[in-house]
Amino acid sequence: MTETNPDIEISRRRLLGTVGAAGAVGIALGTTGGALAHSVLDDSGSGSARGAAGSLASLGATQVAFDGDHQAGITTPLQAKGHLVAFDLTSGAGRTEAAALLRRWSDTARRLMAGETAATSDSGIALDAGPSSLTVTFGFGHSFFERTGLTARRPAALDPLPDFSSDRLDAQRSNGDLWVQIGADDGLVAFHALRALQKDAGEAARVRWQMNGFNRSPGATGTPMTARNLMGQIDGTGNPKRSEPDFDKRIFVPGTGPGPAEHAWMAGGSYAVVRRIRMLLDDWDKQSLAQQEQVIGRTKATGAPLTGGGETTEMALDKIGSDGKPVIPSNAHARISAPEQNGGAAMLRRPFSFHDGIGPDGAPDAGLLFVCWQADPLRGFVPVQRKLDRGDALSQFIRHESSGLYAVPPGPRSGEYVGQRLLEG
């Protein structure tokens, strides 16, 4: 079948119309990528799916704009389901094929994020569902530029990450020419997008690796909260906040700067570091609550620093306890990773948890699909990870198993495909 199924198209459009008529929250049509109907990223790092009266809003009706200054999926609130996938261009595929692929992918993403069907051979997986906060984000790996003859336009910020002593990386699950992040608040909607993009790749690209993740569903808690990871810890408290005056400077590549003109295609873009971090949960669960809190430097129940207050209270890093030792241990994860301990280095963490089954030894293959965003990874991720690598108390309970760094270009203009300014500039 090469034509859109009209029954599927009409069904999904009727659903969206019905939801709108029922008084659900309206669709966000802002000019900045990542604008959401139910919420934008707030100062707690999470968005609420509840209406003003506390009743659950319709998750299916929430739409994220594809076009905008920045790609969606960067400042978008955490979604319940996620897929990360890397592709390599096939032998013989170059700049022309890559441009055609990005045009197909952008058209499909634009349609699906609007709650429509794919243009050709739609599978019907998301039949009857609204857009469900679907976002699709595209990035380019270091090797993409060799494959397309664009090495002169590859930014220095995309140079390979340094080796870290704690890394146990699987090369087959790392890097890749192209990277795609898919997020949605419905599992079928997310898988539908993954399947559609895989089919769109055709003969131009092949999947290198693919990982599945999840988060707490919007509305599952009585009030909006920062997410918890599989260790039970509140994760993301130290994220930069949209309300901070230097937020854009830290997360997005500036429109003008000292870099060469051939790198101007990244203005408004960001760099994503992606790491599959295995959590050694059996070892972690053997620790007492007090021991776990000493490792992290925060209370498990509320995320407040051990020096007191609430989750967002600043850590009193110089506070000494009655035993003469720092209340927040010198090797506590929260202390070592704090921006004030790293020359102001900051990154926007936007991860998914993963669980890929139980191993023969009975241990869960589970952990964090770590995704962080920054204007320059050499000033964001790298200095923080170097410091963690030298003495983080958490390191004995985690294992970095795969890694990737991707240049994520700015959001497309109406009618433009992602990366067009690079591939046709």
C-alpha positions in Angstrom: 0.0 0.0 0.0 1.4 3.4 -1.0 -1.4 5.7 -0.2 -2.6 7.1 3.1 -5.5 5.1 4.6 -8.4 7.6 4.5 -10.3 5.8 7.3 -7.4 6.1 9.7 -6.9 9.7 8.8 -10.6 10.6 9.3 -10.7 8.6 12.5 -7.8 10.5 14.1 -9.0 13.9 12.9 -12.5 13.1 14.3 -10.9 12.2 17.6 -9.0 15.4 17.9 -12.1 17.4 16.9 -14.2 15.6 19.5 -11.6 16.1 22.2 -11.4 19.8 21.4 -15.2 20.2 21.5 -15.2 18.5 24.9 -13.2 21.4 26.3 -9.8 19.7 26.6 -6.8 21.9 26.8 -6.0 23.6 23.5 -3.3 22.8 21.1 0.0 24.8 21.4 0.9 26.6 18.2 3.8 28.7 19.5 6.8 29.7 17.5 9.3 28.1 19.9 9.8 24.4 19.5 8.6 22.4 22.5 5.6 24.6 23.4 3.0 22.4 25.1 -0.7 22.6 25.8 -0.5 21.2 29.4 2.7 22.8 30.5 6.1 24.0 29.5 9.2 23.0 31.5 8.7 24.7 34.9 11.1 25.5 37.7 10.6 22.0 39.2 11.6 20.4 35.9 8.3 18.8 35.4 4.9 19.5 33.8 1.5 18.9 35.1 -1.3 17.0 33.3 -4.0 18.2 35.7 -6.4 21.0 35.1 -6.9 24.0 37.4 -9.6 22.1 39.4 -7.3 19.1 39.9 -9.1 16.8 37.4 -7.1 14.8 35.0 -6.7 16.4 31.6 -6.7 14.4 28.3 -3.1 13.3 27.6 -4.1 12.4 24.1 -5.0 15.9 23.1 -1.7 17.5 24.0 0.3 18.6 20.9 3.8 19.8 20.6 4.8 22.1 17.7 7.4 20.6 15.2 8.5 23.9 13.7 10.1 26.5 15.9 13.3 28.1 17.0 14.5 24.9 18.7 13.6 21.3 18.1 10.9 19.7 20.3 12.0 17.2 22.9 14.7 19.4 24.5 12.7 21.6 26.9 9.5 19.6 26.6 8.5 18.1 29.9 9.4 14.5 30.5 7.2 12.0 28.6 6.0 8.7 29.8 7.5 6.6 26.9 10.6 7.1 24.9 12.7 5.5 22.1 16.3 6.4 21.3 17.6 5.1 18.0 20.8 5.6 16.0 21.2 5.0 12.2 24.2 4.6 10.0 24.0 5.7 6.3 24.2 2.7 4.0 27.2 2.1 1.7 27.0 4.5 -1.2 24.6 6.9 0.6 25.9 10.4 0.8 24.8 14.0 1.1 22.0 13.7 -1.5 20.5 10.6 0.1 20.9 12.1 3.6 19.0 15.2 2.5 16.2 13.2 1.0 16.0 11.1 4.2 15.8 14.1 6.5 13.1 15.5 4.3 11.1 12.3 4.6 11.7 12.1 8.3 10.7 15.7 8.9 7.5 15.3 6.9 6.6 12.2 8.9 7.4 13.8 12.3 5.5 17.0 11.4 2.4 14.9 10.5 2.5 12.5 13.5 3.2 15.3 16.0 0.1 17.0 14.7 -2.0 13.8 15.3 -2.2 12.9 11.6 -1.2 9.7 9.9 2.0 9.0 8.0 1.9 10.0 4.4 2.4 6.5 3.0 1.7 3.0 4.3 0.5 4.1 7.8 0.5 1.0 10.0 -2.6 2.1 12.0 -0.7 1.4 15.3 -1.8 4.8 16.7 -5.4 4.5 15.4 -7.9 6.4 17.6 -5.1 8.2 19.6 -4.3 11.9 19.7 -0.8 13.2 19.4 -0.1 12.5 23.1 2.7 15.0 23.5 4.7 13.2 20.7 8.1 14.7 20.0 10.7 13.6 17.4 14.2 15.1 17.7 17.0 14.6 15.1 20.8 14.9 15.5 24.0 14.2 13.6 26.9 12.2 14.9 30.6 12.9 14.3 30.8 10.3 11.4 27.8 11.8 9.6 30.0 14.6 8.3 32.5 12.3 6.7 29.8 10.3 5.1 28.2 13.4 3.5 31.4 15.3 2.6 30.7 18.0 5.1 33.8 17.8 7.4 34.5 21.5 7.0 31.1 22.2 8.5 31.6 19.9 11.5 31.8 21.9 14.7 34.7 21.3 17.1 32.1 20.8 19.9 31.3 17.5 18.2 34.8 16.1 18.7 34.6 12.6 20.3 34.2 12.6 24.1 37.3 11.8 26.1 37.7 8.3 27.7 36.6 8.0 31.3 38.1 5.3 33.6 34.7 4.1 34.7 33.4 3.5 31.1 32.6 0.0 30.0 31.3 1.0 26.5 29.8 -1.3 23.9 30.9 0.1 20.5 28.0 -1.5 18.8 25.5 0.5 21.0 27.4 3.8 20.8 27.7 6.7 18.3 26.1 6.5 14.9 25.7 8.8 11.9 22.2 9.9 12.8 20.3 10.0 16.1 16.6 10.2 16.7 14.8 10.7 20.1 11.1 9.9 20.3 9.0 10.7 23.3 5.2 10.5 23.9 2.8 10.1 26.8 1.3 7.0 25.1 3.3 3.8 24.3 1.5 3.0 21.0 1.9 6.6 19.8 5.7 6.5 20.5 6.1 3.0 18.9 4.1 4.2 15.9 6.5 7.0 15.3 9.5 4.7 15.7 8.1 2.3 13.2 7.2 5.0 10.7 10.7 6.5 10.8 12.3 3.1 10.5 10.3 2.5 7.3 11.1 5.9 6.0 14.8 5.1 6.2 14.4 2.8 3.3 17.7 1.9 1.6 19.4 5.1 2.8 20.1 4.1 6.4 20.1 1.1 8.7 19.5 0.9 12.5 22.8 0.8 14.4 21.2 0.6 17.9 17.9 1.2 19.5 16.8 1.6 23.2 13.5 1.9 24.9 12.7 4.0 28.0 10.0 5.2 30.3 9.1 7.7 33.0 6.3 8.3 35.3 3.1 9.2 33.5 1.8 12.8 33.8 -0.9 13.0 36.4 0.3 10.0 38.3 1.1 12.1 41.3 -1.1 14.5 43.2 1.1 17.5 42.3 3.9 18.0 39.7 7.1 16.5 40.9 10.7 16.0 39.7 11.0 12.5 38.3 12.5 9.6 40.3 14.9 7.1 38.8 15.0 3.3 39.4 17.1 3.8 42.5 14.1 5.7 43.9 16.0 8.9 43.9 14.5 12.3 42.8 16.6 12.9 39.7 17.0 16.3 38.0 16.8 18.8 40.9 19.8 20.7 39.7 18.6 21.2 36.2 18.9 24.8 34.8 15.5 26.5 35.0 13.8 28.3 32.1 13.3 31.3 34.5 17.1 31.8 34.8 18.5 34.6 32.6 21.3 32.5 31.3 19.2 29.4 30.4 19.4 29.8 26.7 23.1 30.6 26.8 23.8 27.4 28.6 21.6 25.1 26.6 21.4 26.5 23.0 24.1 27.5 20.6 24.2 31.3 20.2 23.1 32.9 17.0 26.3 34.7 16.7 29.7 33.9 18.2 33.4 33.4 17.7 33.0 30.2 15.7 33.6 30.1 11.9 30.8 31.0 9.6 30.5 27.5 8.2 29.2 26.4 11.6 26.3 29.0 11.7 23.9 26.2 10.7 23.9 25.2 14.4 22.7 28.5 15.7 19.7 27.7 18.0 20.7 24.1 18.1 22.0 22.1 21.0 24.4 19.2 21.7 23.0 15.9 23.2 25.2 13.5 25.2 23.5 10.1 25.4 24.7 7.4 27.8 23.2 4.0 28.7 23.9 3.8 32.4 23.3 0.4 34.0 22.3 0.6 37.7 23.5 -2.2 39.9 20.2 -2.3 41.7 20.8 -5.4 43.8 24.0 -3.8 45.3 22.1 -0.5 45.8 19.2 -2.1 47.5 21.5 -3.7 50.0 22.5 -0.3 51.4 20.5 1.2 54.2 18.5 4.3 53.7 21.1 6.4 55.5 23.9 5.0 53.4 22.0 5.7 50.2 21.4 9.3 51.3 25.1 9.7 52.1 26.0 8.5 48.6 23.7 11.0 46.9 23.9 13.8 49.4 20.1 14.3 49.5 17.2 12.7 51.4 15.5 10.0 49.4 11.9 11.0 50.3 12.0 14.6 49.3 15.2 15.2 47.5 16.2 17.9 50.0 19.9 18.3 50.6 21.2 16.7 53.8 21.9 20.2 55.1 18.1 20.8 55.4 15.3 22.6 53.6 13.3 21.4 50.6 14.2 19.9 47.2 15.2 23.3 45.7 17.0 24.6 48.8 20.7 25.3 48.0 23.1 22.9 49.5 25.2 24.3 52.4 28.4 22.6 51.2 30.5 24.1 53.9 28.3 22.9 56.8 30.1 20.6 59.3 28.3 18.0 61.4 28.9 17.1 65.1 31.4 14.5 64.0 33.6 17.2 62.4 32.9 16.0 58.9 30.9 17.7 56.1 27.2 17.0 56.4 27.2 16.4 52.7 30.1 14.0 52.2 33.0 15.1 50.0 32.3 12.3 47.5 28.5 12.7 47.5 27.1 12.7 44.0 25.1 15.9 44.5 28.2 17.8 45.8 30.5 16.6 43.0 28.0 17.3 40.2 26.8 20.7 41.5 27.5 23.6 39.0 29.1 25.6 41.7 31.7 22.8 42.1 32.4 22.8 38.4 32.9 26.4 37.4 29.3 26.9 36.6 29.2 24.0 34.1 25.5 23.0 33.6 23.5 20.7 31.4 19.8 20.1 31.0 19.2 16.4 32.0 16.2 14.8 30.3 16.5 11.0 30.8 14.4 8.0 30.5 14.6 4.9 32.7 15.0 1.5 31.1 14.5 -2.2 32.0 15.6 -4.8 29.5 14.9 -7.9 31.4 16.4 -10.1 34.1 19.9 -11.7 33.5 20.9 -15.3 34.2 22.2 -14.2 37.6 18.8 -12.8 38.5 20.0 -9.2 38.3 17.9 -6.7 36.4 19.3 -5.1 33.3 18.0 -1.7 34.2 19.1 1.9 34.7 19.0 5.2 33.0 19.1 6.3 29.4 20.9 9.5 30.3 20.3 12.4 27.8 21.7 15.8 28.6 21.6 19.0 26.6 24.1 21.9 26.5 25.4 24.6 24.2 28.9 23.1 24.4 29.6 19.6 25.8 33.2 20.6 26.5 31.9 23.1 29.0 28.8 21.1 30.1 29.1 17.3 30.3 32.8 16.8 30.0 34.1 18.7 33.0 31.3 17.3 35.3 31.9 13.7 34.1 35.6 14.1 34.6 35.1 15.1 38.2 32.6 12.3 38.8 35.0 9.9 37.3 37.6 10.8 39.9 35.7 10.1 43.1 31.9 9.9 42.9 30.4 7.7 45.6 27.7 6.6 43.2 30.2 5.2 40.7 30.3 1.8 42.5 26.6 1.3 41.9 26.5 2.3 38.2 28.2 1.3 34.9 28.3 3.4 31.7 27.7 0.9 28.9 27.2 3.0 25.8 27.8 6.6 24.7 27.0 9.1 21.9 27.4 12.8 21.2 25.2 14.4 18.6 24.8 17.9 17.1 21.1 18.7 17.2 20.3 21.5 14.7 17.7 24.2 15.4 14.1 23.7 14.8 12.9 23.9 11.2 10.9 26.7 9.7 7.5 26.0 8.2 8.1 23.8 5.1 11.8 23.2 6.0 13.3 19.9 7.0 15.6 19.5 10.0 19.2 20.0 8.9 18.4 21.7 5.7 20.6 24.7 6.5 23.6 22.3 6.8 22.8 20.0 3.9 21.8 22.7 1.4 23.8 25.7 2.9 
